[in-house]
Amino acid sequence: MPYASIPSLSRRTFALAMAGAGVSLLRSAEPEMHWALISDTHIPADASDTYRGFNPVANLKRVVTEIEAAKPEAVLHCGDIARLKGLPEDYAAVQTLLKPLSSTLPVAMALGNHDHRKNFLDVFGKTQAGIQSVQQKHVLVVEGPAVRVIVLDSLIEANSTPGLLGKAQRTWLSEFLKSSSDLPTILFVHHTLDDGDTSLLDAPRFFEILKPHRKVKAVLYGHSHAYKYEAWEGIHLLNLPAVGYNFNDSEPVGWVETRLGKTGGAFTLHAFGGNMEKNGKTVLLPWRN
């Protein structure tokens, strides 16, 4: 299977970075992957478009500048890239906005319910490394020395709220987890993982696939425009905040910087709008054995 490969920070570089942040990770001398995580940018073709007083285009411009300053090794977008319907001109705008990052860094993208698969692939398909052969789904595998990242596709159709992995993708995931090495594995999917009507409709089957594989350490998702950390059977569940706008002022607007290692991950919120209480704070999550 074709994989994308991302190099890791050197042990010394990671240790110095974590010491500078005033935190330490379990056995922090191990190789790490330094990533920027964004979600729910909701970029329209019209740069003046606003929602709840937020301007998604201005927000993404700010985030791109902040990520450039952070100097990560890669960027991952957790879906709802486009504003509402995933129009071709929306993705053209996203491509322009992300160019300062994509010209020097890998940028991996998941698809959300406001994306359009064909329109997205017409613009970004050739730039997405690690694409897997899964029927009518956009799935990526990114291998690093510290962790493996799997990007799943929960899009049913553009501007329809619920999500679904579907049988073909679940079968692929089950077989992949059975046959791949024990490298710590992090999964990304756009939709929330509860039993709501607007969430991932086959979440129970998804969890059944994950449960027996101790290599699976965390699932990251977006969709709700909320920022929270939970766990299921020792697997961390991280809800990434939105870049475009929040749904209520109790939630931050911003992005997450992460350092992923073989024994755990460090996640730092960079908020610039909404609830700023957790801005700059780092959460350390040890992986289950």
C-alpha positions in Angstrom: 0.0 0.0 0.0 1.3 3.5 -0.7 2.0 5.6 2.4 3.1 9.1 2.9 6.2 9.4 5.1 6.8 12.3 7.5 10.2 12.7 9.2 10.3 13.2 13.0 11.9 15.8 15.1 15.2 14.7 16.5 15.1 13.6 20.1 17.1 16.6 21.3 15.0 19.1 19.4 11.8 17.6 20.9 13.2 17.5 24.4 14.3 21.2 24.2 10.9 22.2 22.7 8.9 20.5 25.5 11.2 21.9 28.1 10.7 25.4 26.7 6.9 24.8 27.0 7.3 23.9 30.6 6.0 20.4 30.1 7.4 16.9 29.8 6.1 13.8 27.9 6.6 10.2 28.9 10.1 9.2 27.7 10.3 12.4 25.8 13.7 11.4 24.3 11.8 9.2 21.7 11.2 10.4 18.2 8.2 12.7 17.8 6.0 14.2 15.1 5.2 17.9 15.3 1.9 18.7 13.5 -0.6 21.5 13.2 -4.2 20.4 13.4 -7.1 22.5 12.0 -10.8 21.8 11.4 -14.0 23.3 10.1 -12.5 26.2 8.2 -15.7 26.7 6.2 -14.0 28.8 3.5 -16.3 30.5 1.0 -15.3 31.9 -2.4 -16.5 35.3 -1.1 -13.8 36.6 1.3 -16.3 39.0 2.9 -18.7 36.2 4.0 -19.3 36.1 7.8 -21.1 34.0 10.3 -21.8 34.8 13.9 -19.5 37.8 13.5 -16.6 35.6 12.4 -14.9 35.9 9.0 -13.6 32.4 8.0 -11.2 33.7 5.4 -9.6 36.2 7.8 -9.5 33.5 10.5 -7.6 31.0 8.2 -5.2 33.7 7.1 -4.4 34.3 10.8 -4.0 30.6 11.5 -1.7 30.1 8.5 0.6 32.9 9.8 0.6 31.3 13.3 1.3 27.8 11.9 4.2 29.2 9.8 5.7 30.7 13.0 5.3 27.3 14.8 7.3 25.5 12.1 5.5 22.1 12.3 6.4 19.2 10.0 2.9 18.8 8.6 -0.6 20.1 8.7 -3.8 18.1 9.0 -7.3 19.4 8.3 -10.2 17.5 9.9 -12.9 18.4 7.4 -15.5 21.0 6.5 -12.9 22.6 4.4 -15.5 24.6 2.3 -18.2 26.9 3.5 -21.4 24.9 2.8 -21.7 23.0 -0.5 -18.0 22.4 -1.4 -18.1 24.5 -4.5 -15.1 24.5 -6.9 -14.5 28.2 -6.2 -14.5 27.5 -2.5 -11.6 25.0 -2.9 -9.8 27.4 -5.2 -9.9 30.0 -2.4 -8.7 27.4 0.1 -5.8 26.4 -2.1 -4.7 30.1 -2.3 -5.0 30.6 1.4 -3.0 27.4 2.3 -0.3 28.0 -0.3 2.2 29.5 2.3 2.0 26.2 4.1 1.4 23.7 1.2 4.4 25.0 -0.7 6.8 23.8 2.0 4.8 21.3 4.1 2.6 18.2 3.6 -1.1 19.2 4.1 -3.4 16.2 4.6 -7.2 16.7 4.5 -10.2 14.8 5.6 -13.7 15.4 4.1 -16.6 16.7 6.2 -20.3 17.1 5.5 -19.9 20.5 3.9 -17.4 19.2 1.4 -17.9 17.8 -2.1 -15.6 14.8 -2.9 -15.2 15.4 -6.6 -14.7 19.1 -6.4 -12.2 18.6 -3.6 -10.2 16.0 -5.5 -10.2 18.1 -8.7 -8.2 20.7 -6.7 -6.3 18.8 -4.1 -6.3 15.1 -5.2 -2.8 15.1 -6.7 -1.3 16.8 -3.6 -2.7 14.3 -1.1 0.1 11.7 -0.3 -0.7 8.3 1.1 -4.0 7.8 -0.7 -5.6 4.4 -0.2 -7.7 2.4 -2.6 -11.1 2.5 -0.9 -14.3 2.6 -3.0 -15.7 6.1 -3.4 -13.8 7.3 -0.3 -10.8 9.6 0.3 -8.6 7.7 2.7 -5.0 8.5 3.6 -2.3 6.7 5.6 0.7 8.7 6.8 3.6 6.8 8.3 6.2 8.3 10.7 8.8 7.0 13.0 6.7 7.8 16.0 3.1 7.2 15.0 0.9 6.3 12.0 -2.0 8.6 11.0 -5.1 7.3 9.2 -7.4 9.9 7.7 -10.9 8.5 7.1 -13.8 9.8 5.0 -17.2 10.2 6.7 -18.9 12.4 3.9 -22.2 11.1 2.6 -23.1 14.1 0.4 -22.4 17.8 0.4 -24.4 19.9 2.9 -26.1 16.8 4.5 -25.2 16.8 8.1 -24.8 13.1 9.2 -21.7 11.1 8.4 -21.0 7.5 7.4 -17.9 5.5 6.9 -19.8 2.8 5.0 -19.1 -0.9 4.7 -16.3 -0.7 2.1 -14.3 1.7 4.3 -15.0 -0.2 7.5 -13.8 -3.4 5.8 -10.7 -1.7 4.6 -10.0 -0.3 8.1 -10.5 -3.7 9.7 -8.1 -5.4 7.3 -5.6 -2.7 7.5 -5.4 -2.7 11.3 -5.1 -6.5 11.3 -2.2 -6.5 8.8 -0.2 -3.4 9.8 2.6 -3.1 12.3 2.1 -2.2 16.0 3.2 1.4 15.4 1.0 3.7 17.6 -2.0 4.7 15.4 -4.0 7.9 15.4 -7.2 8.2 13.4 -8.9 11.3 12.0 -12.5 11.5 11.0 -14.7 14.6 10.6 -17.9 13.6 12.4 -18.7 13.4 16.1 -18.7 9.9 17.6 -21.9 10.0 19.7 -25.3 8.6 18.8 -26.8 11.9 17.6 -28.7 12.1 14.3 -26.0 14.5 12.9 -23.0 12.4 14.0 -21.2 9.4 12.6 -24.1 7.0 12.0 -21.9 3.8 12.1 -19.9 4.9 15.1 -20.7 1.7 17.0 -19.3 -0.5 14.2 -16.3 1.8 14.0 -15.6 1.3 17.7 -16.0 -2.4 17.4 -13.3 -2.4 14.8 -10.9 -0.3 16.9 -11.5 -2.1 20.3 -9.2 -5.2 19.8 -6.3 -3.2 18.4 -4.1 -1.9 21.2 -2.1 0.0 18.6 -5.0 2.5 18.2 -4.3 5.3 20.7 -6.6 8.2 19.7 -9.4 9.4 17.4 -9.5 13.0 16.5 -12.6 14.6 15.0 -14.3 18.0 14.3 -17.9 18.8 13.2 -19.3 20.1 16.5 -17.1 23.3 16.6 -16.2 22.3 20.2 -13.0 21.6 22.0 -12.9 18.7 24.4 -11.1 15.5 25.5 -12.8 12.2 26.3 -11.8 8.5 26.3 -13.4 5.2 25.3 -11.7 1.9 26.3 -8.5 3.8 26.9 -8.6 5.4 23.4 -8.4 9.2 23.6 -11.2 11.0 21.7 -10.3 14.6 20.9 -12.8 17.1 19.5 -10.9 19.8 17.6 -12.1 23.4 17.7 -13.2 25.2 14.5 -11.2 27.7 12.7 -14.1 29.4 10.9 -16.5 30.1 13.7 -18.0 28.6 16.9 -21.6 27.7 17.4 -21.7 29.3 20.9 -19.4 31.6 22.9 -18.5 28.9 25.4 -16.2 27.3 22.8 -12.9 28.6 21.4 -12.1 29.4 17.8 -8.6 28.4 16.8 -6.3 25.4 16.1 -4.2 22.8 18.0 -0.5 22.2 17.9 0.5 18.6 18.7 3.6 16.6 19.2 2.9 12.9 18.8 5.2 10.2 20.2 5.3 6.5 20.7 4.2 6.8 24.3 1.8 9.8 24.2 0.9 13.1 22.7 1.0 16.8 23.8 -1.8 19.0 22.5 -1.7 22.8 22.8 -4.6 25.1 22.0 -4.0 28.3 20.0 -7.3 30.2 20.3 -8.0 33.7 19.0 -11.7 33.9 19.4 -14.6 32.7 21.5 -13.7 31.2 24.9 -10.1 32.0 25.5 -9.8 30.2 28.8 -7.7 27.3 27.5 -5.6 29.3 25.1 -2.0 28.4 25.3 -2.6 25.4 27.6 -1.1 22.0 26.8 -2.8 18.7 27.6 -0.6 15.6 27.9 -2.2 12.3 27.0 -0.3 9.0 27.6 -1.2 6.2 25.1 -2.8 3.0 26.4 -0.5 0.0 26.6 
